[in-house]
Amino acid sequence: MRLPWLKRGPAASRKMLGREIALTLAIKLLLLYGIWHVFFSHPVLHSMIEGMEPDRVAARLVTASDAAK
């Protein structure tokens, strides 16, 4: 016995699959944006970047990578 609301043709089935995929992608994008906003959009503490001059940091990183070779 088939239930009346489960009688769907192939076109309706594809349409529902498309909606389901679109909804899943939208939810995933929202979750990824939320994760990015919470963890990567700005530093947690202002003291993490305070006093760091970009040139000094770059020179330190370059000398550290040269020493590792």
C-alpha positions as CSV (number, residue, x, y, z in Angstrom):
1,M,0.0,0.0,0.0
2,R,1.4,3.4,-1.0
3,L,0.6,6.5,0.9
4,P,-1.0,9.2,-1.2
5,W,1.5,11.9,-0.3
6,L,4.4,9.7,-1.3
7,K,3.1,9.3,-4.9
8,R,5.6,11.5,-6.7
9,G,6.9,11.4,-10.2
10,P,10.5,11.7,-11.2
11,A,10.1,15.5,-11.8
12,A,8.8,16.1,-8.3
13,S,11.5,13.9,-6.9
14,R,14.2,15.9,-8.7
15,K,12.6,19.2,-7.6
16,M,12.6,18.1,-3.9
17,L,16.2,16.9,-4.2
18,G,17.3,20.3,-5.7
19,R,15.6,22.1,-2.8
20,E,17.2,19.8,-0.3
21,I,20.7,20.3,-1.7
22,A,20.2,24.1,-1.9
23,L,19.0,24.2,1.7
24,T,21.9,22.1,2.9
25,L,24.4,24.4,1.0
26,A,22.8,27.5,2.5
27,I,23.0,26.1,6.0
28,K,26.7,25.1,5.5
29,L,27.6,28.5,4.2
30,L,25.9,30.2,7.2
31,L,27.8,27.9,9.6
32,L,31.1,28.6,7.9
33,Y,30.5,32.3,8.0
34,G,29.7,32.0,11.7
35,I,32.8,30.0,12.4
36,W,34.9,32.6,10.5
37,H,33.3,35.5,12.3
38,V,33.9,34.0,15.7
39,F,37.4,32.7,15.3
40,F,39.1,34.6,12.5
41,S,37.5,38.0,11.8
42,H,39.3,39.9,14.6
43,P,41.9,39.1,17.3
44,V,40.5,38.2,20.7
45,L,42.8,40.5,22.6
46,H,44.1,43.8,21.6
47,S,47.4,43.0,23.3
48,M,48.0,40.2,20.8
49,I,48.8,42.8,18.1
50,E,49.9,45.7,20.2
51,G,53.6,46.7,19.6
52,M,54.1,44.4,16.7
53,E,55.7,46.3,13.8
54,P,55.1,44.4,10.5
55,D,58.7,45.0,9.3
56,R,60.2,43.6,12.5
57,V,58.0,40.6,12.4
58,A,58.8,39.9,8.7
59,A,62.5,40.2,9.4
60,R,62.2,37.8,12.3
61,L,60.3,35.3,10.2
62,V,62.7,35.5,7.3
63,T,65.8,35.0,9.5
64,A,64.0,32.0,11.2
65,S,63.2,30.3,7.9
66,D,66.7,30.9,6.6
67,A,68.2,29.3,9.7
68,A,66.0,26.3,9.3
69,K,67.4,25.5,5.8
